[in-house]
Amino acid sequence: MLTHRPRPTLVREGGITFTFVTGGIHSALDQAKAVPGDRNVDIAGGAETVRQYLREGLVDELQLHVVPALLGAGLRPLRGAECRTEGPGVRWVVETPLATHLNYRFVR
């Protein structure tokens, strides 16, 4: 997990391990890629985390879960995404009573 505050590794029931990384997005991604081998790496985070990875051209696919709630002005996670892509394209949308789920594919 990308964070500003150092924390010890957390091992959860079932063998899920959370490693807290303070060295920035590249360090976090390199560490994540080293674990699964040839499997996909998922990045979870807020709008600013998404923006950082998008600006660096490190995202191939984005699943965005939109939940209607009043949280102030909010942040635009896709702002600036066009700087490293030809533009996101929506692949699919699933609407539920509690949220709307969108899947974007980024074309390089």
C-alpha positions as CSV (number, residue, x, y, z in Angstrom):
1,M,0.0,0.0,0.0
2,L,1.3,3.4,-0.9
3,T,1.4,5.7,2.1
4,H,3.2,8.7,3.6
5,R,3.4,7.0,7.1
6,P,5.7,4.0,7.6
7,R,4.0,1.0,9.1
8,P,4.9,-2.6,9.7
9,T,3.7,-5.3,7.2
10,L,0.2,-6.5,8.0
11,V,-0.7,-10.2,7.5
12,R,-4.4,-10.9,7.5
13,E,-6.3,-14.1,7.9
14,G,-6.1,-16.3,4.8
15,G,-2.5,-15.2,4.1
16,I,-3.2,-11.8,2.6
17,T,-0.2,-9.5,3.2
18,F,-0.3,-5.7,3.1
19,T,3.1,-4.1,2.6
20,F,3.2,-0.3,3.3
21,V,5.4,1.5,0.9
22,T,6.6,5.1,1.4
23,G,9.0,5.4,-1.5
24,G,6.5,6.6,-4.1
25,I,4.5,5.1,-6.9
26,H,7.4,3.5,-8.8
27,S,8.8,1.8,-5.7
28,A,5.3,0.5,-4.9
29,L,4.7,-0.8,-8.4
30,D,8.1,-2.5,-8.6
31,Q,7.5,-4.3,-5.3
32,A,4.0,-5.3,-6.4
33,K,5.3,-6.7,-9.7
34,A,8.0,-8.7,-7.9
35,V,5.4,-10.7,-5.9
36,P,3.0,-12.1,-8.4
37,G,5.5,-13.0,-11.2
38,D,3.5,-12.9,-14.4
39,R,0.1,-12.1,-12.8
40,N,-1.6,-8.7,-13.0
41,V,-1.0,-6.0,-10.5
42,D,-4.0,-4.2,-9.0
43,I,-3.5,-0.7,-7.7
44,A,-6.2,0.5,-5.2
45,G,-6.3,4.1,-4.1
46,G,-8.0,7.4,-4.2
47,A,-8.1,10.0,-7.0
48,E,-4.6,11.3,-6.4
49,T,-3.0,7.9,-6.5
50,V,-4.8,7.1,-9.7
51,R,-3.7,10.4,-11.2
52,Q,-0.1,9.8,-10.4
53,Y,-0.1,6.3,-12.1
54,L,-2.0,7.7,-15.1
55,R,0.4,10.6,-15.5
56,E,3.3,8.2,-15.7
57,G,1.5,6.0,-18.3
58,L,1.5,3.0,-15.9
59,V,-2.2,2.1,-16.1
60,D,-3.6,-0.2,-18.8
61,E,-7.1,-0.7,-17.3
62,L,-9.1,1.2,-14.7
63,Q,-12.2,0.0,-12.8
64,L,-14.0,3.0,-11.3
65,H,-16.7,2.4,-8.7
66,V,-18.9,5.4,-8.4
67,V,-21.0,5.6,-5.2
68,P,-23.4,8.6,-4.8
69,A,-22.4,10.4,-1.6
70,L,-21.8,14.0,-0.7
71,L,-18.1,14.3,0.1
72,G,-17.5,18.0,-0.7
73,A,-16.1,19.1,-4.0
74,G,-14.4,15.8,-4.8
75,L,-11.5,15.1,-7.0
76,R,-11.4,14.2,-10.7
77,P,-9.3,11.0,-11.0
78,L,-9.1,11.1,-14.8
79,R,-7.9,14.7,-15.1
80,G,-4.6,14.7,-16.9
81,A,-4.9,11.1,-18.1
82,E,-4.8,12.3,-21.7
83,C,-1.2,13.4,-21.3
84,R,0.1,9.8,-21.8
85,T,-2.8,8.1,-23.6
86,E,-4.9,8.6,-26.7
87,G,-7.8,8.9,-24.2
88,P,-9.7,6.4,-22.1
89,G,-12.4,4.4,-23.6
90,V,-15.2,2.9,-21.6
91,R,-15.3,-0.9,-22.1
92,W,-18.3,-1.7,-19.9
93,V,-20.7,-0.2,-17.3
94,V,-22.7,-2.0,-14.7
95,E,-25.4,-0.2,-12.8
96,T,-26.6,-1.3,-9.4
97,P,-28.8,0.4,-6.8
98,L,-25.8,1.4,-4.7
99,A,-23.1,2.1,-7.2
100,T,-22.1,2.4,-10.9
101,H,-19.1,0.3,-12.0
102,L,-17.1,1.5,-15.0
103,N,-14.2,-0.2,-16.8
104,Y,-11.8,2.0,-18.9
105,R,-9.1,0.7,-21.2
106,F,-6.3,3.1,-22.0
107,V,-4.8,3.0,-25.5
108,R,-1.2,4.0,-25.9
